[in-house]
Amino acid sequence: MSHPSSKETQDILFSIYNTLYNYYGPQYWWPGEAPFEVMIGAILTQNTNWRNVETAIKNLKEGGFLTPDRINRISVKRLQRLIKPVGFFNIKAERVKAFVRYIMREYLGDISKMKKEKTSFLRKKLLGIKGIGPETCDSILLYALEKPVFVVDAYTRRVFSRHKIIGEKDCYSEIQLVFEKNLNRDVKLFNEFHALIVRLAKDRCKAKKYECETCPLESLL
């Protein structure tokens, strides 16, 4: 699809952001106490709801396993039992293990060292880890490592395709470029904007039922 002109897109995006922020207020996203916890949460939340992830994170915390070194050293079987609430726990345990092996190998488990890397370098490396796709990768970069990348998910696609800003069949990178090209590359802005999109999609712009007449963006349709 042909997207609106750059100036028009900038105006639309800022109007949407300001409208949602004024309506919902700050979202304080991502839920997590420390960068590594956020990273593990980003991997575990694939194809499940956040409540299940919270239970799995709690299991890891209570067992004293929520560090790169501890997860690296426990058996896959034990990790599977700890994260069982998230579903697909066999696959996800392998993904967590692969991710942690990378952190241990490259940074000796020190997230602060990882954070000092260039965004483009980290993104390429993370996407090379089995089971980490663009959305998970960018969630780790934005929410855990505070890198200015815009996270695209099903909610983003749903809201912005309905507003004709993107096409329903646009790929991840095309959608991401719309935001990164037309907004200031600011971590706080990207964080808040994505969180507000998620809130709107769950609240009004649902997959099968959308409530346009009571939507805060109704005047912008």
VOGU-3710 file (C-alpha; in Angstrom, 3 decimals, decimal comma):
1> mshpssketq> 0,000/0,000/0,000  1,103/3,599/-0,508  1,612/5,284/2,837  0,668/8,916/3,565  3,370/11,497/2,872  6,062/11,902/5,497  4,725/15,213/6,867  1,169/13,903/6,904  2,300/10,707/8,647  4,233/12,669/11,260
11> dilfsiyntl> 1,165/14,755/12,038  -1,095/11,692/12,235  1,288/9,779/14,505  1,740/12,697/16,880  -2,027/13,275/16,980  -2,633/9,608/17,789  0,050/9,562/20,449  -1,136/12,752/22,138  -4,769/11,665/22,021  -4,027/8,271/23,552
21> ynyygpqyww> -1,711/9,719/26,182  -4,269/12,315/27,223  -6,994/9,666/27,333  -5,197/6,783/29,075  -2,254/8,476/30,761  1,201/6,899/31,202  1,255/3,090/31,075  4,468/2,330/33,009  5,445/-0,446/30,612  7,238/-2,978/30,525
31> pgeapfevmi> 6,253/-4,913/33,663  9,531/-6,123/35,153  11,879/-5,229/37,942  15,253/-5,590/36,230  16,621/-5,764/32,654  17,271/-9,517/32,729  13,773/-10,196/34,046  12,353/-8,137/31,166  14,456/-10,103/28,667  13,234/-13,465/29,935
41> gailtqntnw> 9,676/-12,143/30,030  9,939/-11,075/26,383  10,878/-14,623/25,376  8,296/-16,339/27,579  5,379/-14,125/26,530  5,369/-15,492/22,969  1,925/-17,057/22,307  0,680/-16,728/25,874  -0,823/-14,146/28,208  1,124/-12,084/30,701
51> rnvetaiknl> -0,426/-13,718/33,787  1,196/-17,009/32,839  4,517/-15,253/32,336  4,243/-13,656/35,784  3,758/-17,099/37,334  6,802/-18,479/35,523  8,922/-15,452/36,490  7,800/-15,884/40,100  8,893/-19,542/39,983  12,323/-18,522/38,717
61> keggfltpdr> 12,649/-15,794/41,344  11,590/-17,956/44,260  14,048/-20,641/43,221  16,829/-18,058/42,964  17,289/-18,770/39,253  16,585/-15,373/37,696  20,183/-14,587/36,713  22,052/-15,480/33,530  24,524/-17,658/35,424  21,914/-19,648/37,319
71> inrisvkrlq> 19,738/-20,292/34,265  22,840/-21,252/32,333  23,743/-23,877/34,929  20,382/-25,510/35,633  19,201/-28,414/33,489  16,745/-27,916/30,649  14,330/-30,274/32,414  14,332/-28,168/35,558  13,898/-24,981/33,560  10,953/-26,562/31,755
81> rlikpvgffn> 9,253/-27,314/35,074  9,793/-23,767/36,324  8,342/-22,107/33,212  5,588/-24,667/32,590  2,745/-22,133/33,123  3,628/-20,299/29,884  2,840/-23,260/27,621  5,146/-24,541/24,866  7,583/-24,809/27,769  9,862/-27,337/26,030
91> ikaervkafv> 10,484/-24,979/23,108  10,684/-21,880/25,296  13,181/-23,499/27,663  15,472/-24,122/24,695  15,056/-20,516/23,553  15,834/-19,153/27,006  18,879/-21,413/27,224  20,150/-20,295/23,804  19,665/-16,641/24,759  21,457/-17,067/28,091
101> ryimreylgd> 24,337/-18,939/26,458  24,815/-15,907/24,203  24,865/-13,522/27,188  27,323/-15,714/29,086  29,589/-16,239/26,078  29,692/-12,621/24,911  29,298/-10,672/28,174  29,959/-13,175/30,978  26,389/-12,571/32,111  26,905/-8,819/32,588
111> iskmkkekts> 23,889/-6,990/31,141  25,575/-3,589/31,622  28,274/-4,628/29,130  25,605/-5,765/26,695  23,850/-2,417/27,008  26,972/-0,581/25,805  26,864/-2,263/22,388  25,543/-0,480/19,310  21,870/-1,086/18,587  22,433/-2,382/15,044
121> flrkkllgik> 25,090/-4,842/16,248  22,900/-6,155/19,063  19,847/-6,487/16,851  21,742/-8,559/14,316  23,166/-10,811/17,043  19,837/-11,303/18,818  18,023/-12,142/15,596  20,647/-14,836/15,043  19,598/-16,668/18,215  17,196/-19,514/17,522
131> gigpetcdsi> 13,625/-18,653/18,474  14,108/-14,890/18,758  12,151/-13,056/16,080  11,878/-9,323/15,414  9,181/-8,569/18,008  10,971/-10,402/20,834  14,314/-8,954/19,784  13,016/-5,391/19,699  11,197/-5,806/23,020  14,516/-6,800/24,576
141> llyalekpvf> 16,294/-3,871/22,927  13,700/-1,247/23,867  12,440/-2,365/27,267  15,479/-4,080/28,760  18,408/-2,320/27,092  16,794/1,078/26,460  17,645/1,185/22,760  15,485/3,394/20,496  13,750/0,757/18,371  9,996/0,655/17,815
151> vvdaytrrvf> 8,307/-2,626/18,705  5,718/-3,841/16,210  3,129/-6,435/17,191  -0,331/-7,644/16,176  -1,894/-4,730/18,050  0,163/-2,201/16,086  -0,815/-3,823/12,809  -4,494/-3,928/13,781  -4,844/-0,307/14,940  -2,776/1,332/12,225
161> srhkiigekd> -4,080/-0,712/9,298  -7,626/0,235/10,350  -6,512/3,869/10,246  -5,000/3,293/6,774  -1,538/4,352/7,945  -0,100/0,945/7,096  -1,289/-1,919/4,931  -2,627/-5,151/6,442  0,029/-7,089/4,534  2,967/-4,763/5,234
171> cyseiqlvfe> 5,888/-6,682/6,712  7,416/-6,040/10,139  10,255/-3,876/8,886  7,939/-1,749/6,703  5,659/-1,016/9,664  8,578/-0,314/11,966  10,038/2,137/9,454  6,822/4,181/9,445  7,322/4,897/13,146  11,100/5,201/13,222
181> knlnrdvklf> 11,187/7,472/10,182  8,465/9,824/11,403  9,072/10,020/15,151  12,029/11,181/17,179  14,174/8,159/18,016  13,473/8,436/21,702  13,324/5,465/24,078  10,641/6,938/26,329  8,460/7,940/23,379  8,722/4,531/21,702
191> nefhalivrl> 8,077/2,797/25,026  4,997/4,841/25,859  3,572/4,838/22,337  3,727/1,067/22,004  2,193/0,597/25,457  -0,672/2,956/24,554  -1,300/1,044/21,317  -1,557/-2,202/23,296  -3,960/-0,558/25,745  -6,188/0,757/22,947
201> akdrckakky> -6,229/-2,573/21,112  -7,257/-4,474/24,238  -9,760/-1,821/25,293  -11,533/-0,731/22,098  -9,805/-1,888/18,911  -10,277/-5,618/19,462  -9,620/-8,297/16,863  -13,248/-9,238/16,153  -15,090/-6,357/17,768  -13,974/-2,766/17,441
211> ecetcplesl> -15,813/0,043/19,179  -15,064/2,988/16,909  -17,915/5,163/18,169  -16,457/5,241/21,717  -12,792/5,051/20,706  -10,573/7,990/21,722  -9,294/8,026/18,131  -12,780/8,222/16,610  -12,287/11,827/15,472  -9,106/10,812/13,634
221> l> -10,683/8,063/11,532
//
